[in-house]
Amino acid sequence: MKSGSSRPTILLLSGLLLAGAIVGLIRLRTPAASSMPPAAAETPVPAWGYDQEGRQVDPLAGMEGLAVVLLFVGIECPISNGYAPVIRRLHEEYAMKGVVFWVVYPEASTSMEAIIKHRTEFQLPPQVLHDPEYSLVARSQASVTPEAAVFLPGGRLLYHGRIDNRHAGFGSSRLEATQHDLRDLLQRMVKGETITPTSTRAVGCYIPRVS
């Protein structure tokens, strides 16, 4: 009776010892949580346009300064052309404060000759990019011209949307804007304020969507 009753106990002890050995092996092969490499940071999707020389340029790659502003404009868009003076003033005020401005033309059928002529005629900032593949449009979540997109160093999208609220909709506009979204955002950045990423609805000429 004693030998028979001890057999289950021996089997139970053997099982526990075997389980302990397996757990020990697992611990030896699995690094502690503190020693595991951190998760890789999210990498922004590359985006590019073409400069006046036809070279592929990523305006967000290796960016320095306070921010990069992409301003999407349309040659044949009257609302976009009406913002030329506002764009000039913003460039004149904030380019010297560390903000880099790029004027982006997203029409695929537009030639570089037409782009240069338009930039010169409307006295827009000198750095221009043609975006025929809509790469910058997608990266900026832009939908119309004119529309602004503001990026932080590292390529994080901080803002996209209207320049101001002069146009409430098609056929509905004010003589003067009462909210200056882009200017106010840049001013807060210059002051070093913490800003939460945001967006507004821009009114203008639709940019073709690509699948």
Backbone hydrogen bonds in HBPLUS format (Angstrom, degrees):
<---DONOR---> <-ACCEPTOR-->    atom                        ^
c    i                          cat <-CA-CA->   ^        H-A-AA   ^      H-
h    n   atom  resd res      DA  || num        DHA   H-A  angle D-A-AA Bond
n    s   type  num  typ     dist DA aas  dist angle  dist       angle   num
A0005-SER N   A0001-MET O   2.96 MM   4  6.04 157.6  2.01 144.8 150.6     1
A0006-SER N   A0002-LYS O   3.08 MM   4  6.15 135.7  2.28 140.5 151.1     2
A0010-ILE N   A0006-SER O   2.96 MM   4  6.26 156.1  2.01 154.2 160.8     3
A0011-LEU N   A0007-ARG O   2.97 MM   4  6.24 161.9  2.00 155.7 160.7     4
A0012-LEU N   A0008-PRO O   2.86 MM   4  6.05 155.2  1.93 147.7 154.5     5
A0013-LEU N   A0009-THR O   2.95 MM   4  6.20 161.0  1.99 150.6 155.1     6
A0014-SER N   A0010-ILE O   2.93 MM   4  6.14 154.4  2.00 147.1 154.4     7
A0015-GLY N   A0011-LEU O   2.95 MM   4  6.19 153.5  2.03 145.3 152.4     8
A0016-LEU N   A0012-LEU O   3.02 MM   4  6.30 156.6  2.08 148.3 154.4     9
A0017-LEU N   A0013-LEU O   2.97 MM   4  6.20 158.1  2.01 147.9 153.7    10
A0018-LEU N   A0014-SER O   2.97 MM   4  6.18 156.8  2.02 147.4 153.5    11
A0019-ALA N   A0015-GLY O   2.95 MM   4  6.15 159.8  1.99 149.2 154.7    12
A0020-GLY N   A0016-LEU O   2.95 MM   4  6.14 155.2  2.01 146.0 152.8    13
A0021-ALA N   A0017-LEU O   3.02 MM   4  6.27 149.9  2.12 143.3 151.0    14
A0022-ILE N   A0018-LEU O   3.05 MM   4  6.38 156.4  2.11 149.4 155.1    15
A0023-VAL N   A0019-ALA O   3.01 MM   4  6.27 165.8  2.03 152.8 156.3    16
A0024-GLY N   A0020-GLY O   2.98 MM   4  6.16 153.0  2.05 143.0 150.7    17
A0025-LEU N   A0021-ALA O   3.03 MM   4  6.33 152.1  2.11 146.3 153.0    18
A0026-ILE N   A0022-ILE O   2.94 MM   4  6.25 159.9  1.98 153.5 159.2    19
A0027-ARG N   A0023-VAL O   2.96 MM   4  6.21 159.3  2.00 150.9 156.1    20
A0028-LEU N   A0024-GLY O   3.05 MM   4  6.28 146.0  2.16 141.9 151.1    21
A0029-ARG N   A0025-LEU O   3.09 MM   4  6.35 143.2  2.23 146.1 155.4    22
A0029-ARG N   A0026-ILE O   3.16 MM   3  5.23 126.1  2.46  96.2 109.7    23
A0030-THR N   A0026-ILE O   2.97 MM   4  6.04 130.3  2.22 148.1 161.1    24
A0035-SER N   A0032-ALA O   2.95 MM   3  5.42 142.9  2.09 110.9 121.7    25
A0036-MET N   A0033-ALA O   3.32 MM   3  5.39 156.5  2.38 102.5 109.3    26
A0049-GLY N   A0057-VAL O   2.83 MM   8  5.39 153.1  1.90 148.9 155.0    27
A0057-VAL N   A0049-GLY O   2.77 MM   8  5.39 167.0  1.79 153.6 156.9    28
A0050-TYR N   A0130-HIS O   2.83 MM  80  5.03 150.4  1.91 137.4 147.5    29
A0130-HIS N   A0050-TYR O   2.86 MM  80  5.03 163.4  1.89 138.6 143.4    30
A0051-ASP N   A0055-ARG O   2.98 MM   4  5.49 156.5  2.04 150.0 152.9    31
A0054-GLY N   A0051-ASP O   2.91 MM   3  5.24 162.4  1.94 115.3 119.7    32
A0061-ALA N   A0058-ASP O   3.20 MM   3  5.48 161.1  2.24 111.7 117.2    33
A0066-LEU N   A0098-GLY O   2.72 MM  32  4.96 144.3  1.84 125.1 136.2    34
A0100-VAL N   A0067-ALA O   2.91 MM  33  6.27 170.3  1.92 155.2 156.3    35
A0068-VAL N   A0151-PHE O   2.98 MM  83  5.16 157.3  2.03 143.0 149.7    36
A0151-PHE N   A0068-VAL O   2.82 MM  83  5.16 165.1  1.84 154.8 160.0    37
A0069-VAL N   A0100-VAL O   2.73 MM  31  6.08 167.0  1.75 170.0 173.6    38
A0102-TRP N   A0069-VAL O   2.91 MM  33  6.23 155.0  1.97 170.2 172.3    39
A0070-LEU N   A0149-ALA O   2.82 MM  79  5.13 163.0  1.85 153.9 158.6    40
A0149-ALA N   A0070-LEU O   2.90 MM  79  5.13 141.2  2.05 144.7 154.9    41
A0071-LEU N   A0102-TRP O   2.85 MM  31  6.18 165.6  1.87 167.5 172.3    42
A0104-VAL N   A0071-LEU O   2.80 MM  33  5.76 168.5  1.81 140.8 144.8    43
A0072-PHE N   A0147-GLU O   2.84 MM  75  5.23 162.6  1.87 167.2 165.6    44
A0147-GLU N   A0072-PHE O   3.22 MM  75  5.23 140.4  2.38 131.7 140.3    45
A0073-VAL N   A0104-VAL O   2.96 MM  31  6.19 162.2  1.99 163.7 167.1    46
A0077-CYS N   A0074-GLY O   3.32 MM   3  5.08 162.0  2.35  99.1 104.2    47
A0081-ASN N   A0077-CYS O   2.95 MM   4  6.22 165.7  1.97 157.4 161.4    48
A0082-GLY N   A0078-PRO O   2.96 MM   4  6.06 142.5  2.10 139.0 148.7    49
A0083-TYR N   A0080-SER O   3.02 MM   3  5.42 153.8  2.09 109.6 117.7    50
A0084-ALA N   A0081-ASN O   3.23 MM   3  5.50 167.9  2.24 111.8 114.5    51
A0086-VAL N   A0083-TYR O   3.06 MM   3  5.22 116.1  2.48 102.7 118.3    52
A0087-ILE N   A0083-TYR O   2.93 MM   4  6.18 163.1  1.96 163.5 168.7    53
A0088-ARG N   A0084-ALA O   2.97 MM   4  6.18 159.0  2.01 153.3 158.9    54
A0089-ARG N   A0085-PRO O   3.05 MM   4  6.29 160.1  2.09 145.5 150.2    55
A0090-LEU N   A0086-VAL O   2.99 MM   4  6.24 162.4  2.03 152.2 156.9    56
A0091-HIS N   A0087-ILE O   3.01 MM   4  6.19 160.8  2.05 149.7 154.8    57
A0092-GLU N   A0088-ARG O   2.92 MM   4  6.13 162.7  1.95 152.8 157.7    58
A0093-GLU N   A0089-ARG O   2.96 MM   4  6.10 149.6  2.05 148.2 155.9    59
A0094-TYR N   A0090-LEU O   2.95 MM   4  5.97 162.9  1.98 152.6 156.6    60
A0095-ALA N   A0091-HIS O   3.01 MM   4  5.29 152.5  2.08 138.3 142.4    61
A0097-LYS N   A0094-TYR O   2.99 MM   3  4.93 152.4  2.07 100.2 108.9    62
A0099-VAL N   A0094-TYR O   3.23 MM   5  5.68 157.6  2.28 152.2 149.2    63
A0103-VAL N   A0127-GLN O   2.86 MM  24  6.25 168.7  1.87 158.4 161.3    64
A0129-LEU N   A0103-VAL O   2.86 MM  26  6.26 148.4  1.96 159.8 163.1    65
A0105-TYR N   A0129-LEU O   2.88 MM  24  6.27 163.7  1.91 165.1 170.7    66
A0131-ASP N   A0105-TYR O   2.86 MM  26  5.86 167.5  1.88 150.5 147.8    67
A0110-THR N   A0107-GLU O   3.35 MM   3  5.52 161.0  2.39 106.3 111.8    68
A0115-ILE N   A0111-SER O   3.08 MM   4  6.39 149.9  2.17 143.1 151.9    69
A0116-ILE N   A0112-MET O   2.91 MM   4  6.12 164.8  1.93 154.4 156.9    70
A0117-LYS N   A0113-GLU O   3.04 MM   4  6.21 160.5  2.08 144.4 150.2    71
A0118-HIS N   A0114-ALA O   2.95 MM   4  6.09 158.9  1.99 144.4 150.1    72
A0119-ARG N   A0115-ILE O   2.91 MM   4  6.11 167.5  1.93 155.2 158.5    73
A0120-THR N   A0116-ILE O   3.00 MM   4  6.14 160.4  2.04 148.6 153.6    74
A0121-GLU N   A0117-LYS O   2.93 MM   4  6.06 162.0  1.96 149.0 154.5    75
A0122-PHE N   A0118-HIS O   3.00 MM   4  6.11 161.5  2.03 155.2 158.8    76
A0124-LEU N   A0119-ARG O   3.07 MM   5  5.18 158.6  2.11 143.7 149.7    77
A0123-GLN N   A0120-THR O   3.30 MM   3  4.98 154.5  2.37  94.7 102.0    78
A0134-TYR N   A0131-ASP O   3.12 MM   3  5.28 163.4  2.15 110.8 115.4    79
A0138-ALA N   A0134-TYR O   3.09 MM   4  6.17 159.9  2.13 137.1 141.3    80
A0139-ARG N   A0135-SER O   3.04 MM   4  6.27 160.9  2.07 144.4 150.1    81
A0140-SER N   A0136-LEU O   2.94 MM   4  5.94 145.0  2.06 141.0 149.2    82
A0141-GLN N   A0137-VAL O   2.92 MM   4  5.85 115.5  2.35 138.1 153.7    83
A0142-ALA N   A0137-VAL O   3.10 MM   5  5.14 148.4  2.21 145.0 149.1    84
A0141-GLN N   A0138-ALA O   3.28 MM   3  5.04 148.3  2.38  94.9 104.1    85
A0207-ILE N   A0143-SER O   2.82 MM  64  5.39 167.0  1.84 141.2 139.2    86
A0145-THR N   A0205-CYS O   2.85 MM  60  5.21 140.7  2.00 133.2 145.3    87
A0205-CYS N   A0145-THR O   2.89 MM  60  5.21 154.0  1.96 152.2 146.6    88
A0148-ALA N   A0161-GLY O   2.90 MM  13  5.51 174.7  1.91 162.9 162.7    89
A0161-GLY N   A0148-ALA O   2.94 MM  13  5.51 150.3  2.03 151.9 159.5    90
A0150-VAL N   A0159-TYR O   2.78 MM   9  5.08 160.1  1.82 146.0 151.3    91
A0158-LEU N   A0150-VAL O   2.76 MM   8  5.52 159.3  1.81 157.6 164.1    92
A0159-TYR N   A0150-VAL O   3.34 MM   9  5.08 153.3  2.41 135.3 136.6    93
A0152-LEU N   A0156-ARG O   2.83 MM   4  5.21 160.5  1.87 150.4 155.4    94
A0155-GLY N   A0152-LEU O   2.91 MM   3  5.63 143.6  2.04 147.1 149.9    95
A0198-THR N   A0158-LEU O   2.99 MM  40  6.45 151.6  2.07 153.4 155.6    96
A0200-THR N   A0160-HIS O   3.13 MM  40  6.65 149.1  2.22 141.1 148.9    97
A0182-LEU N   A0163-ILE O   3.11 MM  19  5.06 171.7  2.12 136.9 139.5    98
A0165-ASN N   A0179-GLN O   3.06 MM  14  5.50 144.2  2.19 154.9 158.7    99
A0174-ARG N   A0166-ARG O   2.78 MM   8  5.16 152.5  1.85 149.7 159.0   100
A0168-ALA N   A0172-SER O   2.92 MM   4  5.54 140.8  2.08 141.3 153.1   101
A0169-GLY N   A0172-SER O   3.29 MM   3  5.02 147.5  2.40 145.6 140.1   102
A0172-SER N   A0169-GLY O   3.01 MM   3  5.02 160.4  2.05 125.2 123.6   103
A0184-ASP N   A0180-HIS O   2.85 MM   4  5.87 167.4  1.87 162.2 166.5   104
A0185-LEU N   A0181-ASP O   3.02 MM   4  6.13 154.1  2.09 144.1 151.3   105
A0186-LEU N   A0182-LEU O   3.01 MM   4  6.26 165.4  2.03 155.5 158.6   106
A0187-GLN N   A0183-ARG O   2.93 MM   4  6.12 154.8  1.99 149.5 157.0   107
A0188-ARG N   A0184-ASP O   3.01 MM   4  6.23 153.6  2.08 144.9 151.2   108
A0189-MET N   A0185-LEU O   3.02 MM   4  6.31 149.4  2.12 145.9 154.6   109
A0190-VAL N   A0186-LEU O   2.94 MM   4  6.21 156.2  2.00 149.1 155.1   110
A0191-LYS N   A0187-GLN O   3.12 MM   4  6.37 146.0  2.24 141.0 149.8   111
A0193-GLU N   A0188-ARG O   3.03 MM   5  5.48 161.3  2.06 163.0 157.6   112
A0192-GLY N   A0189-MET O   2.96 MM   3  5.03 151.9  2.04 101.9 111.0   113
